[in-house]
């Protein structure tokens, strides 16, 4: 994608397309890190990239309550039936 440098107040800047911002969950006032590299400028989000994953997982899976404490409860296999000694 091509863009151009624009005057923004006393500075210069570029407009970042909404799709690019959504890809990294960036919005107004999000903190980013800017690095000057030999081949250009790198802009990347700061902070923990996994922050909020658990909440987003629950929202997307429809699960809002706590998961079961023992996922395998009630499930048995040959080892349980033949080799395990109580």
matplotlib code that plots the C-alpha trace (Angstrom):
import matplotlib.pyplot as plt

x = [0.0, 1.2, 0.6, 2.0, 3.4, 1.0, 1.3, -0.3, 0.0, 3.7, 4.7, 4.3, 2.6, 0.8, -2.7, -2.8, -5.8, -8.4, -7.8, -4.1, -5.1, -7.7, -5.1, -3.2, -6.1, -4.9, -7.2, -6.9, -4.4, -2.8, 0.9, 3.2, 7.0, 8.7, 12.0, 14.2, 15.7, 18.1, 15.3, 12.4, 10.4, 8.8, 5.8, 4.7, 2.3, 3.8, 2.9, 1.9, 0.7, -1.3, -3.1, -6.8, -6.6, -8.6, -11.4, -11.5, -11.5, -14.4, -16.3, -15.7, -16.5, -19.7, -18.2, -18.5, -18.4, -15.4, -14.4, -14.8, -12.0, -11.3, -11.9, -11.2, -13.6, -15.7, -13.5, -11.5, -9.2, -7.5, -4.8, -7.5, -9.3, -6.4, -3.2, -4.1, -4.0, -5.9]
y = [0.0, 3.5, 6.5, 10.0, 12.1, 14.7, 17.8, 17.1, 20.2, 21.0, 17.5, 15.2, 11.8, 9.1, 7.8, 4.1, 2.3, 0.9, -2.7, -2.4, -1.1, -3.8, -6.6, -5.6, -4.4, -0.8, 2.1, 5.8, 6.4, 2.9, 2.8, 1.8, 1.5, 3.2, 1.9, 3.4, 0.7, 0.8, -0.2, 1.9, 2.6, -0.2, 0.6, -2.1, -2.4, -2.2, -4.2, -7.9, -9.2, -11.9, -9.5, -10.1, -13.4, -15.3, -12.8, -12.7, -16.5, -16.7, -14.0, -15.8, -19.3, -18.3, -19.5, -16.8, -19.0, -20.8, -23.9, -27.3, -28.0, -31.5, -31.8, -35.5, -36.4, -39.4, -40.4, -43.6, -45.6, -49.0, -47.9, -46.8, -50.1, -52.6, -51.2, -48.6, -49.9, -48.2]
z = [0.0, -0.8, 1.3, 1.7, 4.5, 5.8, 8.0, 11.4, 13.6, 13.9, 13.0, 10.0, 9.9, 7.9, 8.2, 9.1, 7.5, 9.9, 8.8, 9.8, 13.2, 13.7, 12.9, 16.0, 18.1, 18.1, 18.6, 19.5, 22.3, 22.0, 22.9, 20.1, 19.8, 16.8, 15.6, 12.9, 10.8, 7.9, 5.5, 7.0, 10.1, 12.2, 14.3, 16.7, 19.7, 23.2, 26.2, 26.6, 23.2, 25.1, 27.4, 27.3, 25.4, 28.0, 28.0, 24.2, 24.1, 26.4, 24.4, 21.2, 22.5, 24.2, 27.5, 30.2, 33.3, 34.8, 33.0, 34.7, 37.2, 35.8, 32.1, 32.1, 34.9, 34.0, 31.1, 31.3, 29.1, 29.1, 31.5, 34.0, 33.8, 33.5, 34.9, 37.6, 41.1, 43.9]

ax = plt.figure().add_subplot(projection="3d")
ax.plot(x, y, z, "-o")
ax.set_aspect("equal")
plt.show()
